């Protein structure tokens, strides 16, 4: 299951809407897939943009994990 906190963090950070149709397991399989998704939604494309998006997505993941740590059991 995709943590809703992560989706909310990505939406807020990039001012985008992740639709129900876009919530696919493959979207959240890797950092690369998330970064490519964000790039597509906001229209980025240069190397500097990709680095910015990658760092920002990492921050969203960290923030979502801090708000609700993964369950150990």
C-alpha positions as CSV (number, residue, x, y, z in Angstrom):
1,X,0.0,0.0,0.0
2,X,1.3,3.5,-0.9
3,X,1.5,5.7,2.2
4,X,-0.9,8.6,1.7
5,X,1.6,10.8,3.5
6,X,4.0,10.4,0.6
7,X,1.4,11.2,-2.0
8,X,0.4,14.3,0.0
9,X,4.0,15.4,0.4
10,X,4.7,15.0,-3.4
11,X,1.5,16.9,-4.3
12,X,2.4,19.7,-1.9
13,X,6.1,19.9,-2.8
14,X,5.4,20.1,-6.6
15,X,2.0,21.6,-6.6
16,X,0.5,18.7,-8.6
17,X,-2.4,16.4,-8.2
18,X,-1.9,12.6,-8.2
19,X,-5.1,11.2,-9.5
20,X,-6.5,7.9,-8.4
21,X,-5.8,6.5,-11.9
22,X,-2.1,7.4,-11.4
23,X,-1.7,5.5,-8.1
24,X,-0.1,2.4,-9.6
25,X,2.3,0.1,-7.8
26,X,4.9,0.5,-10.5
27,X,4.9,4.3,-9.9
28,X,6.3,3.7,-6.4
29,X,8.7,0.9,-7.1
30,X,11.8,3.1,-7.2
31,X,13.1,6.6,-6.8
32,X,13.6,6.8,-10.5
33,X,10.0,6.1,-11.3
34,X,8.8,8.7,-8.9
35,X,11.2,11.3,-10.3
36,X,10.2,10.5,-13.9
37,X,6.5,10.9,-12.8
38,X,7.2,14.3,-11.2
39,X,9.1,15.4,-14.3
40,X,6.3,14.4,-16.6
41,X,3.7,16.2,-14.4
42,X,5.6,19.5,-14.1
43,X,7.3,19.5,-17.5
44,X,10.9,19.4,-16.4
45,X,13.6,17.8,-18.5
46,X,17.1,19.2,-18.1
47,X,19.8,17.5,-15.9
48,X,19.6,20.3,-13.3
49,X,15.8,19.8,-13.0
50,X,16.2,16.0,-12.6
51,X,18.7,16.5,-9.8
52,X,16.3,19.0,-8.1
53,X,13.3,16.6,-8.5
54,X,15.3,13.6,-7.2
55,X,16.4,15.5,-4.1
56,X,12.9,16.9,-3.5
57,X,11.3,13.4,-3.9
58,X,13.9,12.0,-1.5
59,X,12.9,14.7,1.0
60,X,9.2,13.8,0.5
61,X,10.0,10.2,1.2
62,X,12.0,11.1,4.3
63,X,9.2,13.4,5.6
64,X,6.5,10.7,5.0
65,X,8.6,8.1,6.8
66,X,9.2,10.5,9.8
67,X,5.5,11.3,10.1
68,X,4.6,7.6,10.0
69,X,7.5,5.2,10.4
70,X,7.3,1.8,8.7
71,X,5.8,-0.9,10.8
72,X,8.3,-3.4,12.1
73,X,5.8,-6.2,12.6
